[in-house]
Amino acid sequence: MESVIQKIEAKHKKSAVVDVRSGDSVRVHQKVREAGKERIQVFDGLVIRVSRKNSLTSSFTVRRIASGVGVEKTFLIHSPGILKVEVTKRSKVRRNYLTYMRNLTGKSTRLSGVEFDKEAVNAVRDEAAEAEEERIHEKQVEGYDPAAAKAEKAAEEAEAAAATAKEPETPAEKLEEQPKERPEAKAPAEPQNKE
């Protein structure tokens, strides 16, 4: 007999999720809301930790190197903000927590790959997430107007040109705008030690 907690968790779980394991290279599509707009952000990296596999709060931590700095992000598998998880590579590892990867750099971070059926692993389809992703994409395409973008860019350029063409009004502003002269070395320097 199911407990009340299990019934509530079952109601909020996604019907099917991708089997993510430690050592997988994944591409996570996450819904991001900024300033009243929504967009899809993709985060690529290596899964270094998987927690609470069959729970509603199951999560996985993804690590990547961005501009020479290690960045880690933890995602909840059943979160409505996670639209899609794609496994791009599966590696042979013997641990669940790959925290030692934080200390490795360069070629030593490579893991030996394992052959797997990519289509079968990524074949999980969530119709609600796909519909949400399509809606966000349509909204972005619909909101983009090339003529408005060109007009906005022209207005910015005109404003910048007007600001640079502004004449100085006071003597203090005239002095500030004059280029400062630097002494230039025209002749070779004379030796300082004269004998």
C-alpha positions as CSV (number, residue, x, y, z in Angstrom):
1,M,0.0,0.0,0.0
2,E,1.4,3.4,-1.0
3,S,1.8,6.1,1.6
4,V,0.5,9.6,1.2
5,I,4.0,10.9,0.5
6,Q,4.5,8.4,-2.3
7,K,1.2,9.3,-3.9
8,I,2.1,13.0,-3.9
9,E,5.5,12.3,-5.3
10,A,4.1,10.1,-8.1
11,K,1.8,13.0,-9.1
12,H,4.7,15.4,-9.6
13,K,7.2,13.0,-11.1
14,K,7.8,13.0,-14.9
15,S,6.5,10.0,-16.7
16,A,9.8,9.1,-18.2
17,V,13.3,10.5,-17.7
18,V,16.7,9.7,-19.2
19,D,18.9,7.2,-17.4
20,V,21.8,9.5,-16.3
21,R,24.9,7.9,-14.7
22,S,28.1,9.2,-13.3
23,G,30.7,9.6,-16.1
24,D,28.2,10.5,-18.7
25,S,28.7,13.6,-20.9
26,V,25.3,15.3,-21.1
27,R,23.6,18.3,-22.7
28,V,20.9,19.7,-20.4
29,H,18.3,22.0,-21.9
30,Q,17.0,24.3,-19.1
31,K,14.3,26.9,-19.3
32,V,15.5,30.3,-18.0
33,R,13.3,33.3,-17.3
34,E,15.0,36.7,-17.4
35,A,13.3,40.1,-17.4
36,G,9.9,38.7,-18.3
37,K,11.2,36.7,-21.2
38,E,11.9,33.0,-21.5
39,R,14.7,31.2,-23.3
40,I,16.4,27.9,-23.4
41,Q,19.9,27.6,-22.1
42,V,22.0,24.5,-22.9
43,F,24.6,23.3,-20.4
44,D,27.2,20.7,-21.6
45,G,29.4,18.8,-19.3
46,L,30.4,15.7,-17.4
47,V,28.1,14.2,-14.7
48,I,30.2,13.9,-11.6
49,R,27.4,12.9,-9.2
50,V,24.0,11.3,-9.2
51,S,21.8,11.3,-6.0
52,R,18.6,9.6,-4.9
53,K,18.0,7.8,-8.2
54,N,14.3,6.8,-7.9
55,S,13.1,9.7,-5.8
56,L,11.2,12.9,-6.7
57,T,14.2,14.8,-5.5
58,S,16.7,12.9,-7.6
59,S,19.4,15.1,-8.9
60,F,22.7,15.1,-10.9
61,T,25.7,17.4,-10.9
62,V,27.3,18.5,-14.1
63,R,30.8,19.9,-14.4
64,R,32.4,21.8,-17.2
65,I,35.3,24.1,-17.8
66,A,34.3,27.6,-18.9
67,S,37.1,30.1,-19.7
68,G,39.6,28.1,-17.7
69,V,37.3,28.0,-14.6
70,G,35.4,24.9,-13.4
71,V,31.7,25.4,-13.2
72,E,29.3,22.9,-11.6
73,K,25.5,23.0,-11.8
74,T,23.1,20.6,-10.0
75,F,19.8,19.8,-11.8
76,L,16.7,18.1,-10.4
77,I,15.7,15.4,-12.9
78,H,11.9,15.9,-12.3
79,S,12.0,19.7,-12.3
80,P,9.6,21.3,-14.8
81,G,12.5,23.7,-15.7
82,I,14.5,20.9,-17.2
83,L,13.1,20.4,-20.7
84,K,15.5,17.8,-22.1
85,V,18.6,15.8,-21.1
86,E,20.7,14.2,-23.9
87,V,23.5,11.7,-23.1
88,T,26.3,12.4,-25.7
89,K,29.0,10.1,-24.3
90,R,29.1,7.3,-21.7
91,S,32.4,6.6,-19.8
92,K,33.7,3.7,-17.7
93,V,33.8,4.8,-14.1
94,R,33.9,2.8,-10.9
95,R,32.5,5.5,-8.5
96,N,29.3,7.4,-8.1
97,Y,30.9,10.6,-6.9
98,L,33.7,11.7,-9.3
99,T,34.9,14.6,-7.1
100,Y,38.5,13.8,-8.0
101,M,37.8,15.3,-11.4
102,R,38.0,18.8,-9.8
103,N,41.8,18.4,-9.3
104,L,42.5,17.2,-12.8
105,T,43.3,19.4,-15.8
106,G,44.1,18.9,-19.5
107,K,44.4,15.5,-20.9
108,S,44.1,13.8,-17.5
109,T,40.4,14.7,-17.4
110,R,39.6,12.4,-20.3
111,L,37.7,9.2,-19.4
112,S,37.7,6.1,-21.5
113,G,34.4,5.8,-23.4
114,V,32.0,2.9,-23.5
115,E,29.9,1.9,-26.4
116,F,26.2,2.4,-25.8
117,D,23.0,2.7,-27.8
118,K,22.6,6.5,-28.0
119,E,19.2,6.4,-29.6
120,A,17.7,4.0,-27.1
121,V,19.0,6.0,-24.1
122,N,17.8,9.4,-25.5
123,A,14.5,8.0,-26.9
124,V,12.6,9.2,-23.8
125,R,10.0,11.6,-24.9
126,D,8.2,14.1,-22.7
127,E,5.4,15.7,-24.7
128,A,4.8,18.5,-22.2
129,A,8.4,19.5,-22.2
130,E,8.6,19.3,-26.0
131,A,5.5,21.5,-26.3
132,E,7.0,24.0,-23.9
133,E,10.3,24.1,-25.8
134,E,8.4,24.7,-29.1
135,R,6.3,27.4,-27.5
136,I,9.4,29.3,-26.2
137,H,11.1,29.0,-29.7
138,E,8.0,30.3,-31.5
139,K,7.8,33.2,-29.0
140,Q,11.4,34.1,-29.7
141,V,10.9,34.0,-33.5
142,E,7.7,35.9,-33.2
143,G,9.2,38.6,-31.0
144,Y,12.2,39.2,-33.3
145,D,11.5,41.9,-35.9
146,P,14.4,42.7,-38.2
147,A,13.0,46.2,-39.1
148,A,12.7,47.1,-35.5
149,A,16.1,45.8,-34.7
150,K,17.6,47.9,-37.5
151,A,15.7,51.0,-36.4
152,E,16.9,50.5,-32.8
153,K,20.5,50.1,-34.0
154,A,20.3,53.2,-36.2
155,A,18.9,55.2,-33.2
156,E,21.8,54.1,-31.0
157,E,24.4,55.0,-33.7
158,A,22.7,58.5,-34.2
159,E,22.8,59.1,-30.4
160,A,26.4,58.1,-30.2
161,A,27.3,60.4,-33.2
162,A,25.4,63.3,-31.6
163,A,27.3,62.7,-28.3
164,T,30.7,62.8,-30.0
165,A,29.8,65.8,-32.2
166,K,28.7,67.9,-29.2
167,E,30.7,71.2,-29.0
168,P,32.4,72.1,-25.7
169,E,30.5,75.0,-24.1
170,T,32.8,76.1,-21.3
171,P,36.5,76.8,-21.3
172,A,37.0,74.0,-18.8
173,E,35.4,71.5,-21.2
174,K,37.6,72.8,-24.0
175,L,40.7,72.1,-21.9
176,E,39.5,68.6,-21.1
177,E,38.9,67.8,-24.7
178,Q,42.3,68.9,-25.9
179,P,44.7,66.0,-26.4
180,K,47.6,66.1,-24.0
181,E,51.0,66.3,-25.7
182,R,53.5,63.8,-24.9
183,P,57.2,64.4,-25.3
184,E,58.5,62.2,-28.1
185,A,62.0,60.9,-28.3
186,K,63.2,62.2,-31.7
187,A,67.0,61.9,-31.1
188,P,68.7,58.9,-29.5
189,A,69.4,59.3,-25.8
190,E,72.8,60.5,-24.9
191,P,74.9,58.1,-22.7
192,Q,74.8,59.2,-19.1
193,N,78.2,58.0,-18.1
194,K,80.6,60.4,-19.8
195,E,84.3,59.8,-19.3
